[in-house]
Amino acid sequence: MARRPRLGSSARLKLALSYAGFLAVAGALLLAVVWWYLLRYVPDNDQGLLGVSPNRYLLVHTFAPAAAEAMAFLLVFGLVGGWLLAGRMLAPLDRITDAARSAGNGSLSHRIRMTDRQDEFRELADTFDSMLDQLESHVDEQRRFAANASHELRTPLAISRTLLDVARKDPTRDRDELIARLHAVNTRAIGLTDALLLLSRGDSGTFTCEPVDLSLIAEEAAETLLPLAEQRGVTLDVTGGPARTSGSAELLLRVVTNLVQNGIVHTLPADGTVTVRTETSGGAAVLRVANTGRPVPPDLVPTLTEPFRRGTERVRTDEHAGVGLGLAIVRSIVRAHGGTLPLDPGPAGGPAVTVRLPATP
């Protein structure tokens, strides 16, 4: 619930009182100096020459009321002027507060867009607008992800229910076939659930860092996926030098495994090649995976890392059907490690994926 600050705790009132206090102190010091130097050279007698010359008694009784009136005026002037100046200076905070209140109520489309000044408030407003842009983009992405995940999870569950209904209505149906189909459907559902959990783990960034060499990770992933590559007649070409970084060896192995497996599954023709290169360049540990295949439209390449987004050619096998989260998991893990994941159309046709992570000595 939004609450306006009480008058006694208002920053505007505090600033106004501060302005008035400083002005009153400055005025008091000025009057004190004038008083001191003025009375210092005035004789201390009741009457001067011919009874008309100024003396200390006359000046005290004449100057003191005027000084009190001046101090009262300075105090009132300081309060009124400070209140107006503070209101003008703090006006941008009202706009920022309104934007924050709208964001708190669930509306992320509101922007401050301050253009009339160049100061700390403008910097704060621009930073807040940038935060809202990123937050709105993240929320939209999460909504799309939740909708897609619900759809993807609903499919195997619906298939399982249909198979069970058929088996209940037809007791003579082959049980082995039914069990095999249920096993395949449940395996896919478990794989999707594991992928979702891994994606969540990458987004949270909760992992232990240790020294990792991407070249060794690439060799391990290639060795693991060699049977799949041989089955599909794909050549794995893993070369390059050391690419040392810091992070989770388990998660980074999943990154390389996903990229290499994705390259194998989408390699065309069947006897194509998946190339994996590692190096250290420009203070970054670099891993680049590319494969031969059909060219991917340039406008489609940046969207391949979105959850459940697949390319134009959907290659599916029983062992590696895929759930559309491979590159999304890769992007999430790479971001959690402070790296980048540029994608571009590869020279051999298929997309080339480059992982750049901060290098360590």
C-alpha positions as CSV (number, residue, x, y, z in Angstrom):
1,M,0.0,0.0,0.0
2,A,1.4,3.4,-1.1
3,R,1.8,5.9,1.7
4,R,2.8,9.5,1.5
5,P,5.4,10.6,4.0
6,R,4.2,12.5,7.0
7,L,5.0,16.2,7.1
8,G,7.4,15.9,10.0
9,S,9.4,13.2,8.1
10,S,9.2,14.8,4.7
11,A,12.5,15.3,3.0
12,R,11.2,18.5,1.5
13,L,10.4,19.9,5.0
14,K,13.8,18.8,6.3
15,L,15.6,20.5,3.4
16,A,13.5,23.6,3.9
17,L,14.4,23.7,7.6
18,S,18.0,23.1,6.7
19,Y,18.0,26.0,4.3
20,A,16.3,28.3,6.8
21,G,18.6,27.2,9.6
22,F,21.7,27.9,7.5
23,L,20.3,31.2,6.4
24,A,19.5,32.2,10.0
25,V,22.9,31.2,11.2
26,A,24.6,33.2,8.4
27,G,22.4,36.2,9.2
28,A,23.1,36.0,12.9
29,L,26.9,35.8,12.3
30,L,26.7,38.8,9.9
31,L,24.7,40.8,12.5
32,A,27.1,39.8,15.2
33,V,30.0,41.0,13.2
34,V,28.3,44.3,12.4
35,W,27.3,44.7,16.0
36,W,30.8,44.0,17.3
37,Y,32.6,46.3,15.0
38,L,29.9,49.0,15.2
39,L,29.8,49.2,19.0
40,R,33.5,48.8,19.3
41,Y,34.2,52.3,18.2
42,V,31.2,54.0,19.7
43,P,31.8,55.8,23.0
44,D,30.0,54.3,26.0
45,N,28.2,57.4,27.4
46,D,24.7,58.5,27.5
47,Q,25.1,61.7,25.4
48,G,27.7,62.8,23.0
49,L,28.7,66.2,21.8
50,L,25.7,68.6,22.2
51,G,23.6,65.6,23.1
52,V,23.1,64.5,19.5
53,S,26.1,62.4,18.6
54,P,25.5,58.5,18.5
55,N,26.5,56.5,21.5
56,R,26.4,52.8,22.4
57,Y,23.2,53.1,24.4
58,L,21.4,54.8,21.5
59,L,22.7,52.3,18.9
60,V,21.8,49.2,21.1
61,H,18.2,50.4,21.6
62,T,17.9,51.3,17.9
63,F,19.8,48.4,16.3
64,A,18.6,45.5,18.4
65,P,14.9,45.7,17.3
66,A,15.9,46.1,13.6
67,A,18.3,43.1,13.9
68,A,15.5,41.0,15.5
69,E,13.1,41.9,12.7
70,A,15.8,41.1,10.1
71,M,16.4,37.7,11.7
72,A,12.7,37.0,11.8
73,F,12.5,37.9,8.1
74,L,15.5,35.8,7.2
75,L,13.9,32.8,9.0
76,V,10.6,33.2,7.3
77,F,12.3,33.9,3.9
78,G,14.5,30.8,4.4
79,L,11.5,28.6,5.2
80,V,9.4,29.7,2.3
81,G,12.3,29.9,-0.2
82,G,13.7,26.6,1.1
83,W,10.3,24.9,0.7
84,L,10.0,26.2,-2.9
85,L,13.6,25.3,-3.8
86,A,13.4,21.9,-2.2
87,G,10.1,21.2,-4.0
88,R,11.7,22.1,-7.3
89,M,14.8,20.1,-6.7
90,L,12.9,17.0,-5.5
91,A,10.2,17.1,-8.2
92,P,12.1,14.3,-10.2
93,L,11.8,12.1,-7.2
94,D,8.0,12.2,-7.5
95,R,8.2,10.9,-11.0
96,I,10.6,8.2,-10.0
97,T,8.3,7.3,-7.1
98,D,5.3,7.1,-9.4
99,A,7.2,4.8,-11.8
100,A,8.3,2.6,-8.9
101,R,4.8,2.5,-7.5
102,S,3.5,1.5,-11.0
103,A,6.1,-1.2,-11.2
104,G,5.2,-2.5,-7.8
105,N,1.6,-2.8,-8.9
106,G,2.6,-4.9,-11.8
107,S,2.7,-2.3,-14.6
108,L,6.2,-2.4,-16.1
109,S,5.4,-0.4,-19.2
110,H,5.7,3.0,-17.4
111,R,8.9,5.0,-18.1
112,I,10.2,8.2,-16.6
113,R,12.0,9.5,-19.7
114,M,13.5,12.5,-18.0
115,T,15.0,14.9,-20.6
116,D,14.9,18.4,-18.9
117,R,18.1,18.1,-16.8
118,Q,21.5,16.6,-16.6
119,D,22.2,15.7,-13.0
120,E,22.1,12.9,-10.5
121,F,18.3,12.6,-10.7
122,R,18.6,12.2,-14.5
123,E,21.1,9.5,-14.1
124,L,18.9,7.8,-11.5
125,A,15.9,8.0,-13.8
126,D,17.8,6.6,-16.8
127,T,19.1,3.8,-14.7
128,F,15.6,3.1,-13.4
129,D,14.2,3.1,-17.0
130,S,16.9,0.7,-18.0
131,M,16.1,-1.6,-15.1
132,L,12.4,-1.5,-16.1
133,D,13.3,-2.4,-19.7
134,Q,15.3,-5.4,-18.6
135,L,12.7,-6.4,-16.0
136,E,9.9,-6.2,-18.5
137,S,11.9,-8.2,-21.1
138,H,12.7,-10.8,-18.4
139,V,9.1,-11.1,-17.3
140,D,7.9,-11.5,-20.9
141,E,10.5,-14.1,-21.5
142,Q,9.5,-16.0,-18.3
143,R,5.8,-15.9,-19.3
144,R,6.6,-17.3,-22.7
145,F,8.8,-19.9,-21.1
146,A,6.0,-20.9,-18.6
147,A,3.5,-21.2,-21.4
148,N,5.8,-23.2,-23.6
149,A,6.8,-25.4,-20.6
150,S,3.2,-26.1,-19.7
151,H,2.5,-27.0,-23.3
152,E,5.5,-29.3,-23.6
153,L,4.8,-31.0,-20.3
154,R,1.1,-31.4,-21.1
155,T,1.8,-33.3,-24.3
156,P,3.5,-36.4,-22.8
157,L,1.0,-36.5,-19.9
158,A,-1.9,-36.4,-22.4
159,I,-0.3,-39.2,-24.4
160,S,0.2,-41.3,-21.2
161,R,-3.4,-40.8,-20.2
162,T,-4.6,-41.8,-23.7
163,L,-2.5,-44.9,-23.7
164,L,-3.8,-45.9,-20.3
165,D,-7.4,-45.3,-21.4
166,V,-6.9,-47.4,-24.5
167,A,-5.4,-50.2,-22.3
168,R,-8.3,-50.1,-19.9
169,K,-10.9,-50.2,-22.7
170,D,-9.0,-52.9,-24.6
171,P,-7.6,-55.5,-22.2
172,T,-6.4,-57.7,-25.1
173,R,-4.0,-55.0,-26.4
174,D,-0.3,-56.0,-26.5
175,R,1.1,-55.0,-23.0
176,D,4.7,-55.0,-24.2
177,E,3.9,-52.4,-26.9
178,L,2.0,-50.3,-24.3
179,I,4.8,-50.5,-21.8
180,A,7.4,-49.5,-24.5
181,R,5.3,-46.5,-25.6
182,L,4.7,-45.4,-22.0
183,H,8.4,-45.8,-21.2
184,A,9.3,-43.6,-24.2
185,V,6.8,-40.9,-23.3
186,N,7.8,-40.9,-19.6
187,T,11.5,-40.8,-20.6
188,R,10.8,-37.7,-22.6
189,A,8.8,-36.1,-19.8
190,I,11.7,-36.8,-17.3
191,G,14.2,-35.4,-19.8
192,L,12.1,-32.2,-20.1
193,T,11.8,-31.9,-16.3
194,D,15.6,-32.4,-15.9
195,A,16.2,-29.7,-18.5
196,L,13.9,-27.3,-16.8
197,L,15.7,-27.9,-13.5
198,L,19.1,-27.4,-15.1
199,L,17.9,-24.2,-16.7
200,S,16.7,-22.9,-13.4
201,R,20.0,-23.8,-11.8
202,G,21.9,-21.9,-14.4
203,D,19.6,-18.9,-14.0
204,S,20.2,-18.9,-10.3
205,G,23.9,-19.0,-10.6
206,T,24.3,-21.2,-7.5
207,F,27.4,-23.3,-8.1
208,T,30.9,-23.7,-6.9
209,C,33.7,-22.3,-9.0
210,E,36.9,-24.2,-9.8
211,P,39.6,-24.0,-12.5
212,V,38.3,-25.5,-15.8
213,D,40.0,-26.0,-19.1
214,L,37.5,-25.9,-22.0
215,S,39.8,-27.9,-24.2
216,L,39.6,-30.8,-21.8
217,I,35.9,-30.4,-21.5
218,A,35.5,-30.5,-25.3
219,E,37.5,-33.7,-25.5
220,E,35.4,-35.3,-22.8
221,A,32.1,-34.3,-24.5
222,A,33.4,-35.5,-27.9
223,E,34.3,-38.8,-26.4
224,T,30.9,-39.2,-24.8
225,L,29.1,-38.4,-28.0
226,L,31.3,-40.3,-30.3
227,P,28.9,-43.3,-30.5
228,L,26.1,-41.0,-31.6
229,A,28.3,-39.3,-34.2
230,E,29.4,-42.7,-35.6
231,Q,25.8,-43.9,-35.7
232,R,24.9,-40.9,-37.8
233,G,28.1,-40.9,-39.8
234,V,29.3,-37.5,-38.5
235,T,32.9,-36.7,-38.1
236,L,34.0,-34.9,-34.9
237,D,36.9,-32.5,-35.3
238,V,38.1,-31.3,-31.9
239,T,41.3,-29.1,-32.0
240,G,42.7,-26.0,-30.4
241,G,44.8,-25.0,-27.4
242,P,44.1,-24.6,-23.7
243,A,41.2,-22.3,-22.8
244,R,41.3,-21.9,-19.0
245,T,38.4,-20.3,-17.1
246,S,36.8,-20.6,-13.7
247,G,33.3,-22.1,-13.1
248,S,31.4,-25.3,-12.6
249,A,33.0,-28.2,-14.5
250,E,29.6,-30.0,-14.5
251,L,27.7,-27.1,-15.9
252,L,30.3,-26.2,-18.5
253,L,30.4,-29.9,-19.6
254,R,26.7,-29.7,-20.1
255,V,27.3,-26.5,-22.2
256,V,29.8,-28.3,-24.5
257,T,27.8,-31.5,-24.6
258,N,24.6,-29.7,-25.6
259,L,26.4,-27.7,-28.4
260,V,28.2,-30.8,-29.8
261,Q,25.1,-33.0,-29.6
262,N,23.1,-30.2,-31.3
263,G,25.7,-30.0,-34.0
264,I,25.6,-33.8,-34.6
265,V,21.8,-34.0,-34.7
266,H,21.5,-31.1,-37.1
267,T,24.5,-32.0,-39.4
268,L,23.6,-32.3,-43.0
269,P,24.4,-34.3,-45.1
270,A,24.6,-37.4,-42.8
271,D,28.4,-37.7,-43.4
272,G,29.0,-34.1,-42.4
273,T,31.4,-32.6,-39.8
274,V,31.1,-31.0,-36.5
275,T,34.1,-28.8,-35.6
276,V,35.0,-27.8,-32.1
277,R,37.8,-25.2,-31.5
278,T,39.2,-23.9,-28.3
279,E,41.6,-21.0,-27.6
280,T,42.4,-18.1,-25.4
281,S,41.9,-14.8,-27.1
282,G,41.6,-11.2,-25.9
283,G,41.4,-12.2,-22.2
284,A,38.7,-14.7,-22.9
285,A,38.5,-18.5,-23.0
286,V,36.8,-19.2,-26.3
287,L,35.0,-22.4,-27.5
288,R,33.5,-22.4,-31.0
289,V,31.2,-25.1,-32.3
290,A,30.0,-25.3,-36.0
291,N,28.6,-27.9,-38.2
292,T,27.8,-28.5,-41.8
293,G,24.1,-28.1,-42.6
294,R,21.5,-26.1,-44.3
295,P,21.9,-22.3,-43.9
296,V,19.9,-20.8,-41.1
297,P,18.2,-17.4,-42.0
298,P,20.2,-14.6,-40.3
299,D,17.0,-13.2,-38.7
300,L,16.3,-16.7,-37.1
301,V,19.8,-17.1,-35.6
302,P,19.4,-14.8,-32.6
303,T,16.1,-16.5,-31.6
304,L,17.6,-20.0,-31.4
305,T,18.6,-19.5,-27.7
306,E,15.0,-18.9,-26.6
307,P,13.4,-21.7,-24.7
308,F,11.5,-24.3,-26.9
309,R,12.7,-22.5,-30.1
310,R,14.0,-24.8,-32.8
311,G,15.4,-24.1,-36.2
312,T,13.7,-24.6,-39.5
313,E,14.8,-28.2,-39.6
314,R,13.6,-30.3,-36.7
315,V,15.7,-33.5,-36.5
316,R,14.3,-36.0,-34.0
317,T,15.5,-39.4,-33.1
318,D,14.3,-41.8,-30.4
319,E,17.5,-41.4,-28.3
320,H,17.8,-37.7,-28.8
321,A,14.4,-36.3,-29.4
322,G,15.3,-33.0,-27.9
323,V,13.0,-30.7,-25.9
324,G,13.9,-27.3,-27.3
325,L,15.9,-26.2,-24.3
326,G,19.5,-27.1,-25.4
327,L,20.7,-23.7,-26.4
328,A,18.5,-22.0,-23.8
329,I,20.4,-24.0,-21.1
330,V,23.7,-23.1,-22.8
331,R,22.9,-19.4,-22.7
332,S,21.7,-19.5,-19.1
333,I,24.9,-21.3,-17.9
334,V,27.2,-19.0,-19.9
335,R,25.5,-15.9,-18.5
336,A,25.8,-17.3,-15.0
337,H,29.6,-17.6,-15.6
338,G,29.9,-14.0,-16.8
339,G,30.3,-15.0,-20.5
340,T,28.7,-14.3,-23.8
341,L,27.2,-16.5,-26.4
342,P,27.2,-14.9,-29.9
343,L,25.6,-16.9,-32.7
344,D,26.1,-16.3,-36.4
345,P,25.6,-18.2,-39.6
346,G,28.5,-20.6,-39.9
347,P,30.8,-20.9,-43.0
348,A,29.7,-24.6,-43.4
349,G,26.0,-23.8,-43.5
350,G,24.8,-24.5,-40.0
351,P,24.9,-21.9,-37.2
352,A,28.3,-21.3,-35.5
353,V,28.0,-20.9,-31.7
354,T,30.9,-19.2,-29.8
355,V,31.2,-19.4,-26.0
356,R,33.4,-16.6,-24.5
357,L,34.2,-16.9,-20.8
358,P,36.5,-14.8,-18.7
359,A,40.0,-16.4,-18.9
360,T,42.1,-17.2,-15.9
361,P,45.9,-17.7,-15.8
